[in-house]
Amino acid sequence: MPRGYSICSIRDSTSLTEEQWMLVLNMMTSPCSVKGLSEKTGIERHTAEVIRYKVLSAISDFQQNVTVGNSVELCYTPVKYSEKGIRNPKKRPKWHMEAVFATDSEGNCIGKAVQSNDTEATVYDGVNLMTEVKNWLSDHRVTSAHIRDSNCETIAAWDKFIAGFRGISSKYLTEYVNWFCYLRQKEVIGKNKKDIVSELWTLLNNTPQTVSNRSFRKRE
């Protein structure tokens, strides 16, 4: 570990009180913008952005534990490119972005953000699936995919989810897709809002994070 750094839980890496954390987690059981999170919890906007990202990082690996059946419905939809949160956007290419979801007959859902600097690229060209998507399905042991376009229930739910934000940053599309799948999976297995908050709180207290000792001194 680099000198001047320590390891602590995500919860302890911030100065938020338990009451503030509970407000944050309750809001994150549904789509919430950084501005809305800041206004409802009383924390600064920049802090709200950092806190929200910390929560999303705590659930970043959850899809590895989601088991979907061998046969899935695969649907995808383009996502408008956004330069929100990107430094020096003029130096970056305008990526073609798509959100892809695979859902089995029991409602288990996994998702992936796909990007390409080829504006003509697409997940499915009418004949072949993008190699990146094929490999992703293979990693999840999916052997059969019924390909749909954006006219499906999962995409309708995704559209409703992202409507809760004031635009989503292409830089963090993977995190948004993962957040959507996390909440959707909890709904499938019958978890209510209280259950989700409790699970997130446990994750925050048990997920390690490396922080600078200077940040601890500032809080003191």
Backbone as a chain_set.jsonl record, in Angstrom:
{"seq": "MPRGYSICSIRDSTSLTEEQWMLVLNMMTSPCSVKGLSEKTGIERHTAEVIRYKVLSAISDFQQNVTVGNSVELCYTPVKYSEKGIRNPKKRPKWHMEAVFATDSEGNCIGKAVQSNDTEATVYDGVNLMTEVKNWLSDHRVTSAHIRDSNCETIAAWDKFIAGFRGISSKYLTEYVNWFCYLRQKEVIGKNKKDIVSELWTLLNNTPQTVSNRSFRKRE", "coords": {"N": [[0.844, -1.191, 0.0], [0.548, 2.26, -0.784], [2.539, 4.768, 0.83], [1.141, 6.782, 3.406], [-1.494, 6.166, 3.066], [-4.541, 4.437, 3.967], [-6.574, 1.544, 4.717], [-10.036, 1.22, 4.824], [-13.563, 0.775, 5.551], [-16.11, 1.499, 3.052], [-18.109, 3.026, 4.167], [-16.796, 4.216, 6.388], [-15.035, 5.796, 5.063], [-16.02, 8.249, 4.605], [-17.458, 11.329, 5.892], [-20.074, 11.243, 6.582], [-22.958, 10.974, 8.663], [-24.672, 8.226, 10.303], [-27.401, 8.602, 10.032], [-27.545, 10.322, 7.806], [-26.499, 8.6, 5.877], [-28.515, 6.667, 5.791], [-30.593, 8.143, 4.674], [-29.507, 8.616, 2.14], [-29.261, 5.963, 1.116], [-31.931, 5.106, 1.135], [-32.967, 6.803, -0.812], [-31.59, 5.845, -2.998], [-32.786, 3.485, -3.679], [-34.322, 3.835, -5.775], [-34.319, 5.607, -8.954], [-32.243, 8.475, -8.712], [-31.193, 11.787, -9.024], [-28.044, 13.564, -8.774], [-28.397, 16.183, -7.916], [-30.956, 16.019, -6.748], [-30.407, 14.207, -4.701], [-28.632, 15.681, -3.163], [-30.261, 17.84, -2.358], [-32.273, 16.568, -0.843], [-30.873, 15.307, 1.222], [-29.264, 17.208, 2.331], [-26.536, 17.432, 1.967], [-23.501, 18.633, 0.391], [-23.409, 19.256, -3.151], [-21.242, 18.221, -4.678], [-20.235, 16.394, -2.853], [-22.433, 14.693, -2.676], [-22.38, 13.57, -5.214], [-19.981, 12.116, -5.1], [-20.582, 10.342, -3.026], [-22.761, 8.902, -4.077], [-21.467, 7.58, -6.154], [-19.752, 5.965, -4.665], [-21.556, 4.189, -3.471], [-22.524, 2.897, -5.749], [-20.171, 1.685, -6.576], [-19.915, -0.218, -4.636], [-21.766, -2.127, -5.343], [-20.843, -3.046, -7.706], [-19.955, -5.566, -8.526], [-22.085, -7.286, -8.412], [-23.504, -8.59, -10.473], [-22.04, -10.793, -11.139], [-22.895, -12.752, -9.508], [-25.426, -13.311, -10.3], [-27.56, -15.633, -11.653], [-28.57, -16.56, -14.771], [-30.894, -18.228, -16.941], [-30.172, -20.77, -19.467], [-31.374, -19.967, -21.789], [-32.316, -16.848, -23.068], [-34.044, -13.674, -23.344], [-32.89, -11.237, -25.395], [-32.379, -7.865, -25.444], [-31.874, -4.538, -26.673], [-30.85, -1.094, -26.708], [-30.172, 2.121, -28.088], [-28.186, 4.627, -26.478], [-28.185, 7.991, -25.822], [-25.333, 9.899, -26.547], [-23.447, 11.545, -24.067], [-21.607, 14.233, -22.71], [-21.359, 14.782, -20.075], [-19.535, 15.08, -17.093], [-17.132, 14.477, -18.294], [-13.812, 15.275, -18.801], [-12.164, 17.675, -20.838], [-13.803, 17.254, -23.266], [-13.686, 17.765, -26.031], [-11.456, 16.517, -26.939], [-12.063, 13.911, -27.028], [-13.48, 11.05, -28.726], [-16.761, 10.854, -30.23], [-18.586, 8.539, -28.885], [-20.507, 5.685, -29.904], [-23.192, 4.539, -28.158], [-24.763, 1.823, -26.442], [-27.219, 0.141, -24.499], [-27.489, -3.083, -23.223], [-29.512, -5.893, -22.486], [-30.12, -9.01, -20.914], [-32.604, -11.28, -20.285], [-34.062, -13.9, -18.457], [-36.599, -16.561, -18.398], [-37.606, -16.448, -15.841], [-37.325, -13.901, -15.061], [-34.863, -13.026, -14.2], [-32.201, -10.783, -14.618], [-29.505, -9.47, -16.489], [-27.104, -7.003, -17.425], [-25.359, -4.886, -19.812], [-23.108, -2.325, -20.793], [-22.37, -1.09, -23.939], [-19.944, 0.209, -26.078], [-18.75, 2.014, -28.928], [-16.5, 3.408, -31.309], [-17.358, 3.506, -33.793], [-19.884, 4.834, -35.496], [-21.79, 3.5, -36.915], [-21.94, 1.04, -35.856], [-23.617, -1.676, -34.185], [-25.361, -3.6, -31.719], [-26.669, -5.784, -32.801], [-26.801, -6.659, -36.109], [-28.806, -7.603, -37.657], [-28.066, -9.972, -38.638], [-25.73, -10.954, -37.363], [-24.513, -11.119, -33.974], [-22.764, -8.684, -32.039], [-19.366, -9.34, -31.342], [-18.346, -8.812, -28.788], [-20.648, -8.865, -27.228], [-21.488, -11.489, -27.627], [-19.404, -12.868, -26.31], [-19.814, -11.967, -23.723], [-22.343, -13.084, -23.116], [-21.63, -15.749, -23.271], [-19.885, -15.937, -21.105], [-21.714, -15.887, -19.086], [-22.889, -18.288, -19.412], [-24.934, -18.549, -21.269], [-26.707, -20.036, -23.825], [-28.605, -19.739, -25.757], [-30.197, -17.1, -27.367], [-32.943, -15.061, -27.722], [-33.401, -12.6, -29.851], [-34.38, -9.297, -29.444], [-35.558, -6.005, -30.341], [-35.705, -2.634, -29.226], [-38.322, -2.74, -28.435], [-39.491, -3.996, -25.956], [-40.347, -5.296, -22.679], [-38.306, -5.004, -20.783], [-36.682, -2.931, -21.784], [-38.546, -0.893, -21.743], [-38.805, -0.588, -18.997], [-36.195, 0.215, -18.419], [-36.088, 2.671, -19.79], [-37.895, 4.092, -18.249], [-36.486, 4.112, -15.877], [-34.094, 5.648, -16.453], [-35.3, 8.022, -16.967], [-35.588, 9.193, -14.583], [-33.405, 10.728, -14.094], [-31.418, 13.701, -14.674], [-30.444, 13.515, -17.367], [-27.908, 11.193, -18.381], [-24.5, 10.385, -17.821], [-22.314, 9.376, -20.365], [-19.863, 8.419, -19.683], [-20.274, 7.048, -17.336], [-22.019, 5.006, -17.98], [-21.936, 2.209, -17.667], [-22.139, 1.947, -14.874], [-24.728, 2.943, -14.457], [-26.284, 1.058, -15.872], [-25.703, -1.223, -14.377], [-26.756, -0.485, -11.892], [-29.48, -0.291, -12.52], [-29.988, -3.019, -13.163], [-29.416, -4.199, -10.72], [-31.44, -3.187, -8.966], [-33.65, -4.186, -10.317], [-33.243, -6.945, -10.171], [-33.478, -7.348, -7.423], [-36.139, -6.817, -7.101], [-37.228, -8.943, -8.511], [-36.574, -11.15, -6.882], [-38.093, -10.622, -4.709], [-37.385, -8.661, -2.815], [-37.931, -5.93, -0.618], [-38.0, -2.306, -0.176], [-36.886, -1.754, 2.341], [-35.365, -4.058, 2.769], [-33.444, -3.802, 0.743], [-32.098, -1.451, 1.478], [-30.992, -2.311, 3.898], [-29.276, -4.329, 2.957], [-27.506, -2.832, 1.344], [-26.374, -1.196, 3.292], [-24.961, -3.065, 4.799], [-23.098, -3.86, 2.865], [-21.668, -1.454, 2.53], [-20.418, -1.265, 4.962], [-18.692, -3.343, 4.889], [-17.197, -3.413, 2.58], [-13.988, -2.848, 1.507], [-11.902, 0.088, 1.155], [-9.329, 2.1, -0.21], [-7.97, 4.936, 1.227], [-6.642, 8.275, 1.564], [-4.57, 9.28, 4.298], [-4.694, 11.923, 4.837], [-7.316, 12.684, 4.291], [-8.665, 11.649, 6.474], [-7.596, 13.21, 8.513], [-8.618, 15.66, 7.841], [-11.328, 15.332, 8.414], [-11.256, 15.036, 11.118]], "CA": [[0.0, 0.0, 0.0], [1.353, 3.476, -0.82], [2.702, 5.46, 2.095], [0.178, 7.857, 3.609], [-2.845, 5.687, 2.787], [-5.06, 3.408, 4.864], [-7.743, 0.815, 4.224], [-11.196, 1.265, 5.714], [-14.8, 0.469, 4.828], [-16.639, 2.64, 2.302], [-18.849, 3.876, 5.106], [-15.867, 4.99, 7.21], [-14.2, 6.665, 4.222], [-16.716, 9.527, 4.485], [-17.813, 11.974, 7.161], [-21.52, 11.208, 6.75], [-23.488, 10.295, 9.837], [-25.507, 7.08, 9.943], [-28.703, 9.135, 9.605], [-27.384, 10.797, 6.429], [-26.336, 7.418, 5.024], [-29.823, 6.031, 5.62], [-31.33, 8.963, 3.706], [-28.905, 8.35, 0.827], [-29.596, 4.608, 0.672], [-33.365, 5.063, 0.845], [-33.182, 7.456, -2.104], [-30.976, 5.071, -4.073], [-33.597, 2.323, -4.029], [-34.99, 4.24, -7.013], [-33.45, 6.572, -9.626], [-32.146, 9.789, -8.067], [-30.13, 12.629, -9.567], [-27.128, 14.113, -7.769], [-29.036, 17.375, -7.376], [-32.028, 15.589, -5.852], [-29.774, 13.591, -3.538], [-28.079, 16.775, -2.373], [-31.343, 18.624, -1.762], [-33.021, 15.788, 0.145], [-30.035, 14.893, 2.347], [-28.594, 18.365, 2.924], [-25.087, 17.403, 1.769], [-23.096, 19.404, -0.77], [-23.649, 18.554, -4.412], [-20.066, 17.436, -5.034], [-20.196, 15.263, -1.914], [-23.508, 13.781, -3.076], [-21.905, 12.85, -6.399], [-18.973, 11.154, -4.641], [-21.268, 9.328, -2.212], [-23.54, 8.04, -4.964], [-20.527, 6.718, -6.858], [-19.26, 4.977, -3.697], [-22.592, 3.159, -3.338], [-22.535, 2.12, -6.997], [-18.961, 0.85, -6.615], [-20.125, -1.332, -3.7], [-22.585, -3.162, -5.994], [-20.317, -3.209, -9.059], [-19.711, -6.973, -8.864], [-23.223, -8.13, -8.059], [-23.977, -9.398, -11.596], [-21.296, -12.042, -11.179], [-23.628, -13.731, -8.697], [-26.765, -13.502, -10.857], [-27.618, -16.776, -12.562], [-29.676, -16.532, -15.738], [-31.058, -19.514, -17.612], [-29.426, -20.958, -20.719], [-32.079, -19.262, -22.851], [-32.702, -15.514, -22.616], [-34.505, -12.664, -24.295], [-31.851, -10.211, -25.479], [-32.869, -6.623, -26.036], [-30.867, -3.485, -26.632], [-31.349, 0.22, -27.099], [-29.114, 3.138, -28.107], [-28.194, 5.626, -25.406], [-27.648, 9.242, -26.358], [-24.009, 10.24, -26.032], [-23.428, 12.731, -23.21], [-20.268, 14.589, -22.249], [-21.404, 15.115, -18.651], [-18.511, 14.444, -16.275], [-15.941, 14.164, -19.09], [-12.878, 16.384, -18.928], [-11.671, 17.892, -22.201], [-14.627, 16.457, -24.19], [-13.333, 17.989, -27.436], [-10.361, 15.619, -27.279], [-12.552, 12.532, -27.004], [-14.387, 10.732, -29.834], [-18.177, 10.715, -29.886], [-18.847, 7.107, -28.898], [-21.856, 5.15, -30.107], [-23.462, 3.823, -26.911], [-25.969, 1.019, -26.357], [-27.437, -0.649, -23.286], [-27.939, -4.421, -23.611], [-30.038, -6.64, -21.344], [-30.517, -10.406, -21.142], [-33.568, -11.645, -19.249], [-34.554, -15.273, -18.641], [-38.043, -16.747, -18.229], [-37.978, -16.156, -14.454], [-37.155, -12.473, -14.823], [-33.488, -12.67, -13.839], [-31.736, -9.851, -15.645], [-28.149, -8.955, -16.471], [-26.99, -5.94, -18.414], [-24.016, -4.495, -20.228], [-22.968, -1.112, -21.593], [-21.521, -1.33, -25.103], [-19.573, 1.451, -26.749], [-17.926, 1.847, -30.124], [-16.237, 4.675, -31.999], [-17.991, 3.366, -35.105], [-21.266, 5.284, -35.332], [-22.674, 2.564, -37.602], [-21.92, -0.235, -35.135], [-24.798, -1.974, -33.395], [-25.288, -4.885, -31.028], [-27.144, -6.826, -33.731], [-26.97, -6.044, -37.43], [-29.821, -8.339, -38.391], [-27.509, -11.293, -38.95], [-24.756, -11.359, -36.352], [-24.347, -10.384, -32.732], [-21.439, -8.137, -31.798], [-18.505, -10.317, -30.667], [-18.268, -8.45, -27.369], [-21.881, -9.324, -26.586], [-21.422, -12.957, -27.653], [-18.499, -13.301, -25.251], [-20.481, -11.655, -22.456], [-23.361, -14.119, -22.908], [-20.916, -17.006, -23.032], [-19.376, -15.873, -19.729], [-22.849, -16.171, -18.2], [-23.351, -19.624, -19.802], [-26.147, -18.449, -22.083], [-26.497, -20.761, -25.082], [-29.628, -19.366, -26.726], [-30.7, -15.744, -27.138], [-34.001, -14.586, -28.619], [-33.026, -11.194, -29.984], [-35.441, -8.311, -29.617], [-35.048, -4.638, -30.401], [-36.06, -1.862, -28.03], [-39.74, -2.912, -28.104], [-39.697, -5.077, -24.998], [-40.671, -4.814, -21.339], [-37.087, -4.607, -20.081], [-36.273, -1.609, -22.267], [-39.542, 0.053, -21.232], [-38.427, -0.356, -17.599], [-34.944, 0.981, -18.473], [-36.435, 4.041, -20.171], [-38.517, 4.707, -17.073], [-35.418, 4.283, -14.894], [-33.211, 6.774, -16.774], [-36.098, 9.25, -16.968], [-35.479, 9.761, -13.238], [-32.188, 11.522, -14.006], [-31.316, 14.857, -15.569], [-29.437, 13.084, -18.332], [-26.911, 10.301, -17.799], [-23.186, 10.539, -18.42], [-21.827, 8.197, -21.095], [-18.691, 7.953, -18.947], [-20.711, 6.152, -16.267], [-23.14, 4.184, -18.442], [-21.82, 0.885, -17.043], [-22.669, 2.029, -13.51], [-26.187, 3.096, -14.538], [-26.834, -0.239, -16.275], [-25.563, -2.12, -13.234], [-27.712, -0.007, -10.887], [-30.799, -0.728, -12.991], [-30.089, -4.479, -13.026], [-29.419, -4.502, -9.279], [-32.783, -2.934, -8.432], [-34.587, -5.088, -10.999], [-33.044, -8.281, -9.625], [-34.027, -7.364, -6.065], [-37.598, -6.888, -7.277], [-37.536, -10.309, -8.959], [-36.478, -12.104, -5.764], [-39.028, -10.246, -3.655], [-36.828, -7.754, -1.811], [-38.581, -4.628, -0.563], [-37.102, -1.164, -0.003], [-36.171, -1.922, 3.609], [-34.376, -5.126, 2.559], [-32.369, -3.272, -0.103], [-31.326, -0.512, 2.305], [-30.224, -3.121, 4.848], [-28.207, -4.998, 2.214], [-26.533, -1.818, 0.954], [-25.689, -0.766, 4.518], [-23.993, -4.125, 5.114], [-22.021, -3.755, 1.873], [-20.859, -0.263, 2.8], [-19.637, -1.504, 6.173], [-17.788, -4.476, 4.695], [-16.404, -3.259, 1.367], [-12.809, -2.028, 1.814], [-11.513, 1.132, 0.219], [-8.078, 2.768, 0.143], [-8.132, 6.39, 1.309], [-5.459, 8.965, 2.068], [-4.632, 9.655, 5.706], [-5.034, 13.339, 4.875], [-8.77, 12.829, 4.326], [-9.086, 11.403, 7.848], [-7.214, 14.368, 9.323], [-9.566, 16.74, 7.524], [-12.595, 15.09, 9.123], [-11.009, 15.242, 12.542]], "C": [[0.887, 1.252, 0.0], [1.425, 4.136, 0.555], [1.693, 6.601, 2.193], [-1.257, 7.467, 3.317], [-3.234, 4.599, 3.786], [-6.242, 2.711, 4.199], [-8.848, 0.894, 5.265], [-12.423, 0.873, 4.9], [-15.252, 1.702, 4.06], [-17.374, 3.587, 3.234], [-17.913, 4.782, 5.897], [-14.982, 5.92, 6.395], [-14.842, 8.035, 4.027], [-17.017, 10.087, 5.871], [-19.321, 11.963, 7.41], [-21.914, 10.488, 8.026], [-24.331, 9.113, 9.38], [-26.872, 7.552, 9.439], [-28.635, 9.625, 8.158], [-27.238, 9.627, 5.462], [-27.684, 6.751, 4.77], [-30.684, 6.807, 4.621], [-30.832, 8.687, 2.29], [-29.365, 6.994, 0.289], [-31.079, 4.466, 0.351], [-33.66, 5.703, -0.504], [-32.657, 6.605, -3.25], [-31.664, 3.739, -4.34], [-34.469, 2.629, -5.248], [-34.075, 5.267, -7.68], [-33.423, 7.906, -8.888], [-30.963, 10.546, -8.652], [-29.244, 13.114, -8.43], [-27.757, 15.341, -7.112], [-30.131, 17.006, -6.381], [-31.479, 14.986, -4.576], [-29.232, 14.655, -2.6], [-29.178, 17.542, -1.638], [-32.058, 17.874, -0.648], [-32.195, 15.439, 1.389], [-29.319, 16.052, 3.019], [-27.081, 18.342, 2.795], [-24.742, 18.151, 0.488], [-23.202, 18.567, -2.041], [-22.461, 17.679, -4.813], [-19.956, 16.207, -4.143], [-21.25, 14.228, -2.284], [-23.089, 12.948, -4.276], [-20.901, 11.766, -6.009], [-19.635, 10.008, -3.89], [-22.048, 8.366, -3.095], [-22.621, 7.08, -5.707], [-19.97, 5.632, -5.932], [-20.272, 3.842, -3.524], [-22.61, 2.273, -4.576], [-21.309, 1.231, -7.108], [-19.113, -0.361, -5.704], [-20.934, -2.46, -4.338], [-22.055, -3.511, -7.381], [-20.148, -4.667, -9.481], [-20.935, -7.872, -8.711], [-23.677, -9.038, -9.205], [-23.24, -10.727, -11.717], [-22.023, -13.159, -10.428], [-25.062, -13.952, -9.174], [-26.721, -14.647, -11.863], [-28.83, -16.643, -13.479], [-29.73, -17.897, -16.415], [-30.257, -19.586, -18.896], [-30.048, -20.197, -21.887], [-32.586, -17.915, -22.323], [-33.341, -14.712, -23.744], [-33.468, -11.553, -24.258], [-32.422, -8.973, -26.148], [-31.833, -5.517, -25.821], [-31.473, -2.176, -27.109], [-30.194, 1.218, -27.128], [-29.286, 4.116, -26.947], [-27.519, 6.876, -25.943], [-26.316, 9.585, -25.713], [-24.079, 11.54, -25.232], [-22.013, 12.979, -22.718], [-20.25, 15.0, -20.784], [-20.295, 14.362, -17.918], [-17.232, 14.1, -17.02], [-15.061, 15.407, -19.209], [-12.358, 16.455, -20.366], [-12.464, 17.092, -23.23], [-14.26, 16.615, -25.655], [-12.228, 17.049, -27.899], [-10.806, 14.163, -27.345], [-13.482, 12.269, -28.185], [-15.829, 10.636, -29.34], [-18.547, 9.236, -30.014], [-20.304, 6.808, -29.238], [-22.129, 4.244, -28.917], [-24.758, 3.022, -27.018], [-26.021, 0.298, -25.008], [-28.063, -1.972, -23.704], [-28.388, -5.173, -22.366], [-30.437, -8.053, -21.772], [-31.394, -10.833, -19.974], [-34.07, -13.058, -19.499], [-36.038, -15.368, -18.307], [-38.525, -16.443, -16.807], [-37.79, -14.687, -14.094], [-35.765, -12.049, -14.384], [-32.859, -11.872, -14.969], [-30.277, -9.455, -15.417], [-28.033, -7.915, -17.569], [-25.553, -5.573, -18.703], [-24.081, -3.193, -21.016], [-21.981, -1.396, -22.715], [-21.215, 0.009, -25.754], [-18.657, 1.163, -27.934], [-17.687, 3.22, -30.742], [-16.732, 4.627, -33.441], [-19.469, 3.7, -34.958], [-22.275, 4.367, -36.01], [-22.774, 1.225, -36.885], [-23.213, -0.421, -34.347], [-24.648, -3.363, -32.794], [-25.653, -6.028, -31.969], [-27.449, -6.177, -35.059], [-28.024, -6.728, -38.283], [-29.382, -9.744, -38.746], [-26.633, -11.801, -37.809], [-24.796, -10.484, -35.11], [-22.923, -9.846, -32.654], [-20.62, -9.139, -30.979], [-18.427, -10.06, -29.169], [-19.484, -8.956, -26.607], [-21.929, -10.85, -26.551], [-20.569, -13.479, -26.499], [-19.107, -13.078, -23.874], [-21.536, -12.713, -22.132], [-22.712, -15.463, -22.587], [-20.378, -17.061, -21.604], [-20.463, -16.2, -18.714], [-23.543, -17.493, -18.574], [-24.699, -19.608, -20.523], [-25.863, -19.11, -23.426], [-27.501, -20.38, -26.162], [-30.183, -17.984, -26.377], [-31.736, -15.378, -28.195], [-33.843, -13.082, -28.709], [-34.238, -10.324, -30.278], [-34.808, -6.943, -29.801], [-35.488, -3.906, -29.137], [-37.524, -2.022, -27.617], [-39.953, -4.116, -27.187], [-39.858, -4.487, -23.61], [-39.44, -4.323, -20.591], [-36.637, -3.214, -20.505], [-37.26, -0.54, -21.809], [-39.209, 0.414, -19.78], [-37.148, 0.476, -17.515], [-35.21, 2.441, -18.808], [-37.067, 4.793, -18.995], [-37.458, 5.008, -16.01], [-34.577, 5.523, -15.206], [-33.967, 8.097, -16.859], [-36.026, 9.941, -15.606], [-34.239, 10.61, -13.047], [-32.267, 12.721, -14.938], [-30.234, 14.579, -16.608], [-28.417, 12.191, -17.651], [-25.594, 10.436, -18.554], [-22.76, 9.254, -19.116], [-20.631, 7.577, -20.371], [-19.077, 6.909, -17.904], [-21.87, 5.254, -16.674], [-23.103, 2.789, -17.822], [-22.414, 0.886, -15.649], [-24.189, 2.169, -13.51], [-26.861, 1.772, -14.904], [-26.801, -1.215, -15.1], [-26.566, -1.774, -12.135], [-29.121, -0.464, -11.252], [-30.994, -2.23, -12.77], [-30.146, -4.893, -11.557], [-30.826, -4.335, -8.702], [-33.81, -3.889, -9.037], [-34.473, -6.502, -10.433], [-33.611, -8.391, -8.214], [-35.553, -7.46, -6.1], [-38.022, -8.308, -7.645], [-37.542, -11.292, -7.79], [-37.283, -11.663, -4.544], [-38.481, -9.356, -2.562], [-37.598, -6.435, -1.821], [-37.544, -3.529, -0.276], [-36.259, -1.309, 1.263], [-35.071, -2.972, 3.481], [-33.168, -4.603, 1.773], [-31.474, -2.334, 0.692], [-30.437, -1.274, 3.277], [-29.037, -3.806, 4.162], [-27.112, -4.013, 1.816], [-25.715, -1.357, 2.157], [-24.628, -1.786, 4.926], [-22.806, -4.07, 4.163], [-21.091, -2.593, 2.182], [-19.96, -0.451, 4.016], [-18.596, -2.601, 5.993], [-16.933, -4.401, 3.436], [-15.219, -2.343, 1.646], [-12.511, -1.005, 0.731], [-10.218, 1.77, 0.722], [-8.279, 4.279, 0.116], [-6.856, 7.008, 1.87], [-5.644, 9.322, 3.531], [-5.011, 11.125, 5.853], [-6.535, 13.543, 4.983], [-9.302, 12.56, 5.733], [-8.771, 12.606, 8.726], [-8.16, 15.527, 9.084], [-10.869, 16.577, 8.295], [-12.446, 15.297, 10.613], [-10.984, 16.734, 12.87]], "O": [[1.883, 1.293, 0.721], [0.48, 4.064, 1.34], [1.42, 7.295, 1.214], [-2.146, 8.318, 3.314], [-2.379, 3.933, 4.369], [-6.829, 3.223, 3.245], [-8.613, 0.66, 6.45], [-12.327, 0.663, 3.691], [-14.835, 2.818, 4.369], [-17.271, 4.806, 3.103], [-18.188, 5.971, 6.063], [-14.257, 6.741, 6.958], [-14.271, 8.894, 3.355], [-16.851, 9.407, 6.884], [-19.796, 12.603, 8.348], [-21.279, 9.511, 8.422], [-24.668, 9.009, 8.201], [-27.432, 6.959, 8.517], [-29.551, 9.377, 7.374], [-27.784, 9.655, 4.359], [-27.961, 6.319, 3.651], [-31.412, 6.214, 3.824], [-31.624, 8.543, 1.358], [-29.804, 6.891, -0.856], [-31.444, 3.778, -0.602], [-34.502, 5.213, -1.256], [-33.209, 6.634, -4.35], [-31.177, 2.943, -5.143], [-35.252, 1.79, -5.692], [-33.143, 5.756, -7.042], [-34.47, 8.412, -8.483], [-29.863, 10.006, -8.76], [-29.64, 13.08, -7.265], [-27.661, 15.519, -5.898], [-30.229, 17.598, -5.306], [-32.013, 15.22, -3.492], [-29.361, 14.54, -1.382], [-29.048, 17.853, -0.454], [-32.412, 18.463, 0.373], [-32.746, 15.291, 2.48], [-28.821, 15.916, 4.137], [-26.398, 19.141, 3.437], [-25.584, 18.29, -0.399], [-23.099, 17.341, -2.01], [-22.642, 16.537, -5.235], [-19.627, 15.117, -4.61], [-20.996, 13.026, -2.215], [-23.404, 11.761, -4.353], [-20.956, 10.645, -6.515], [-19.291, 8.843, -4.091], [-22.004, 7.153, -2.889], [-22.948, 5.905, -5.875], [-19.743, 4.504, -6.368], [-19.892, 2.674, -3.44], [-22.7, 1.05, -4.472], [-21.386, 0.139, -7.672], [-18.518, -1.409, -5.956], [-20.812, -3.616, -3.933], [-22.732, -4.192, -8.151], [-20.194, -4.971, -10.672], [-20.833, -9.089, -8.863], [-24.18, -10.134, -8.958], [-23.746, -11.673, -12.32], [-21.799, -14.345, -10.674], [-25.825, -14.684, -8.544], [-25.935, -14.623, -12.809], [-29.972, -16.618, -13.019], [-28.738, -18.624, -16.456], [-29.725, -18.578, -19.361], [-29.365, -19.83, -22.843], [-33.207, -17.851, -21.262], [-33.196, -15.03, -24.924], [-33.199, -10.989, -23.197], [-32.891, -9.03, -27.285], [-31.025, -5.575, -24.894], [-32.478, -2.158, -27.821], [-29.317, 1.16, -26.266], [-30.402, 4.386, -26.504], [-26.403, 6.815, -26.46], [-26.182, 9.566, -24.49], [-24.693, 12.514, -25.666], [-21.303, 12.043, -22.351], [-19.242, 15.511, -20.297], [-20.132, 13.155, -18.098], [-16.332, 13.492, -16.442], [-15.514, 16.458, -19.661], [-12.144, 15.432, -21.018], [-11.876, 16.328, -23.995], [-14.491, 15.703, -26.449], [-12.071, 16.806, -29.096], [-10.013, 13.283, -27.679], [-14.203, 13.172, -28.609], [-16.074, 10.366, -28.164], [-18.79, 8.743, -31.115], [-21.209, 7.574, -28.904], [-21.39, 3.288, -28.683], [-25.734, 3.483, -27.61], [-24.993, -0.098, -24.458], [-29.045, -1.994, -24.446], [-27.739, -5.108, -21.322], [-31.011, -8.259, -22.841], [-30.982, -10.757, -18.817], [-34.46, -13.389, -20.618], [-36.664, -14.363, -17.97], [-39.714, -16.207, -16.591], [-38.061, -14.276, -12.966], [-35.503, -10.859, -14.211], [-32.972, -12.241, -16.138], [-29.871, -9.147, -14.297], [-28.79, -7.947, -18.539], [-24.645, -5.904, -17.941], [-24.998, -2.985, -21.811], [-20.88, -1.887, -22.468], [-22.104, 0.836, -25.957], [-17.895, 0.196, -27.933], [-18.559, 4.088, -30.705], [-16.553, 5.574, -34.208], [-20.223, 2.931, -34.361], [-23.47, 4.435, -35.726], [-23.585, 0.375, -37.251], [-23.825, 0.549, -33.9], [-23.898, -4.195, -33.304], [-25.039, -7.094, -31.943], [-28.259, -5.253, -35.136], [-28.128, -6.47, -39.482], [-30.193, -10.597, -39.106], [-26.781, -12.935, -37.352], [-25.071, -9.286, -35.175], [-21.987, -10.477, -33.145], [-21.134, -9.722, -30.024], [-18.442, -11.0, -28.374], [-19.365, -9.421, -25.473], [-22.361, -11.436, -25.558], [-20.96, -14.413, -25.798], [-18.937, -13.896, -22.969], [-21.613, -13.185, -20.998], [-23.193, -16.212, -21.736], [-20.413, -18.114, -20.966], [-20.188, -16.717, -17.631], [-24.646, -17.776, -18.106], [-25.496, -20.538, -20.398], [-24.881, -18.775, -24.089], [-27.286, -20.659, -27.342], [-30.585, -17.732, -25.241], [-31.454, -15.382, -29.393], [-34.121, -12.366, -27.747], [-35.003, -10.569, -31.211], [-33.644, -6.745, -29.453], [-35.624, -4.527, -28.083], [-37.934, -1.508, -26.576], [-40.526, -5.126, -27.596], [-39.543, -3.318, -23.385], [-39.511, -3.343, -19.85], [-36.25, -2.405, -19.662], [-36.864, 0.589, -21.519], [-39.317, 1.574, -19.382], [-37.024, 1.34, -16.647], [-34.637, 3.342, -18.194], [-36.802, 5.976, -18.782], [-37.525, 6.031, -15.329], [-34.365, 6.36, -14.329], [-33.359, 9.167, -16.828], [-36.358, 11.12, -15.481], [-34.025, 11.159, -11.966], [-33.074, 12.754, -15.868], [-29.246, 15.307, -16.713], [-28.09, 12.396, -16.482], [-25.58, 10.583, -19.776], [-22.834, 8.171, -18.535], [-20.412, 6.368, -20.435], [-18.304, 5.994, -17.62], [-22.624, 4.788, -15.819], [-24.154, 2.244, -17.484], [-23.112, -0.054, -15.269], [-24.866, 1.584, -12.665], [-27.883, 1.407, -14.322], [-27.765, -1.944, -14.864], [-27.154, -2.664, -11.521], [-29.862, -0.96, -10.404], [-32.026, -2.663, -12.257], [-30.852, -5.837, -11.202], [-31.34, -5.23, -8.032], [-34.726, -4.343, -8.352], [-35.482, -7.179, -10.238], [-34.169, -9.428, -7.854], [-36.172, -8.095, -5.246], [-39.035, -8.813, -7.161], [-38.408, -12.163, -7.711], [-37.171, -12.259, -3.473], [-39.058, -9.298, -1.477], [-37.887, -5.884, -2.883], [-36.352, -3.81, -0.151], [-35.062, -1.02, 1.256], [-33.976, -2.801, 4.018], [-32.022, -4.918, 2.094], [-30.248, -2.404, 0.6], [-29.27, -0.929, 3.462], [-27.936, -3.857, 4.71], [-25.926, -4.319, 1.935], [-24.506, -1.153, 2.052], [-23.531, -1.417, 5.347], [-21.657, -4.213, 4.579], [-19.87, -2.73, 2.105], [-18.876, 0.128, 4.094], [-17.719, -2.775, 6.839], [-16.044, -5.229, 3.24], [-15.414, -1.177, 1.988], [-12.823, -1.203, -0.443], [-10.033, 1.958, 1.925], [-8.708, 4.837, -0.894], [-6.086, 6.345, 2.565], [-6.755, 9.633, 3.959], [-5.58, 11.527, 6.868], [-6.993, 14.454, 5.673], [-10.285, 13.175, 6.146], [-9.572, 12.984, 9.581], [-8.472, 16.287, 10.001], [-11.445, 17.555, 8.771], [-13.394, 15.688, 11.293], [-10.787, 17.108, 14.026]]}, "num_chains": 1, "name": "protein.A"}
